[in-house]
Amino acid sequence: MEILSPTTAPVFGPGDFIKVTAVGLLLVIVEGFGATLFGLAGYGPEWMLVLTIYVALRSELWVTVLAAFILGFLRDALGGFMLGLWPLTLIILAWFFYPSRLRLNFFHPLTLTPLIFMLSLCGHLFIMTPIMAIVGWPGSRFNPLPAFFISSLITAVTAPVLFSFLDWLTGNKDTPDG
């Protein structure tokens, strides 16, 4: 695995930002529909995290934080969550991930899948769970550990496919390592 330099990353422009945000909106709607249809609320993939990591790998920190806020807000507003929980979680995860983004080729499935799994599980357990425990939401019968583990696993497994689709959509056919 090769160490990447900032000059090898493709340009991520405003059009790409709008495309990623539109995909995020579509995925929130699909996820909400699927959770309602199949009764799997809390066990679905967290695709907003995958989109945020994609933006972090392709752009500057301020663009990543803006994308994390917008995608998190879409997730909260359309997904029926407590407003501000997902933007806070995504911004913190992006902030911690951003300095290490150029150390490995995270566009390869063998590095992307564990990264997304660990970020998702850590976001659920160390950021969201304490906040949810303080406000008493979603209730005493919700067991977060299996829901968060299954959600993180599904997110990690679907991340490479979503990355490939985003590369096709934004026109970044080559990964940063050429």
N, C-alpha and C positions, 0 to 999 in steps of 0.2 A: 504494500500500500504506500502510495506516494504522498508526501506532504504537499499540500496545495498552497499556492501563493495567491494573494488577493487579485493579482493581475490575470489569473487564469479563469476566474469566475465570469460567466457571461453577464452581460448587462441586463438588469432587471428594471424595466421602465414603467411609467405610469399605466400603460395599456396592460402590461402583465399584472400589475397590482389590481386593476379592475377585473381582469379575468379570474384571478385567484379569489377575489372577494365574491364574484358572481358564482363561482364553483362552491364556495363556502355557503352561500345562501341556498343554493340548490341542495347541497348535502344536508343542511339543517332541516330543510323541508322533508327530504327523503327519510332522514333519521327519525324525525317526529312522526311521520306517517307510519313508518315501520314499527316504532315502539307502540303506537296506538293500536295498529292492526294486529300485531302479534303479542301484545302485552309484555314487552321486554324492556320497559323503562328502567334505565340504570345499567343495562347490560350491553348497550350498543356501542359501536366504535366512536371514538372521540376524534373525528376527522378534523376539527378545528386545530387541534394540536399538530397534526400532520401538515396542514396548510401553513401554520405558523413556522414550523421547522423548515419547510420548503422555502418560505420567504427569507428566513434567517440564513439559509445557505446561499441564496442568490442576491442578497441586498445588504444595505447598511443597517446599523442598529436602530436608528430612528424609524426607518421604514418597517422593520420587524416589529417594533413596539406598537406602531400605529396599526399594523395588520393584526397583531395580537389583540389589541383593544377592539377593533371593528369586528373581527371574527368572534371574539368572546362575547361581545354585546349581541351579535346576531344569535349566538347559541343560547344566551340567557333570555332574550326577548321572545324568540320564536319557539324555544324549547321549554318554556315554562319554569325556568330556574330563577333563583334569587338574583336579581340584577346586580351585576358587579362581581359575582363569584368567578365566572369563567374569564372575564378580562383580566382580573387580578392574577388568577392562576397562570394563564398563558403568558402574561407579561413577565412574571417571576421566572417561569421556566425558560422563556426566550432569553431573558437577561443572564441567567446562569449558563445556558448553552452557548450563547453567541461567541464568547472568547475561544472556545475549543472547536469551533465549526470547521476550521481549516486544517486541523491536525490529521484527520482521516478522511477517506472518501466515503461520505455518508450517503452517496447515491448508489452504492452497492448494497444489495439486499442483506448480505451477511453483517454489515455494520449498521444499516438503517433499522432493521427489525429490532435488535436488542436496544438500540438507542431510544426508539419510540416506546418500546415496552417499559424501559426504566423511567423515562420522563413522564409517561402517562401514570404509572403506578406511584411514582414519587409525588406527582401533582395531586393525585387523588388523596394519598395517605397523609402527606405532610403539609399541604396547603388547604385543600378543601375540607378534609375531615375535621380538623380543629375548628374551622369557621362554622361548619354545619353543627358541630357539637355545642358550640356556644349559643347559636340561635335556635337550637332544637329542631332543626329541619333535616331530613324529611320525616322523622318520627321515630319512635322507639322500636318499631318492628323491622326497620331497615337494617340489614346486615351489610356493612360496607365492604368487608374484605372479599367475599366471593364476587360481589358485583363489580368492584374495582379491578380485581384480578382478571375476570372474564372480559371486561371492557378493554383493559390494557392489552390483553392477548389478541383480541379481535382487531384492535387498532394497529398493533404491531404487524400482524399478518397481512392486513390490507394496505399498509403504508407503501410498499414498493410498487404496487399497482397504481395507487393514487399518484405517486411521484412520476411514474412513467406517463400517465395521462397528463399531468401538469407540464412535464417537459414537452410533450407533443403540442399541448394547447398554447404554451408561451413561445414555442418555436426554438427551444433550447434542446436540440436534438442530440447534442454532445454533452456528456457529463464534463465537469471541470477538468478531469484528468485527460481529456482528449478522446 
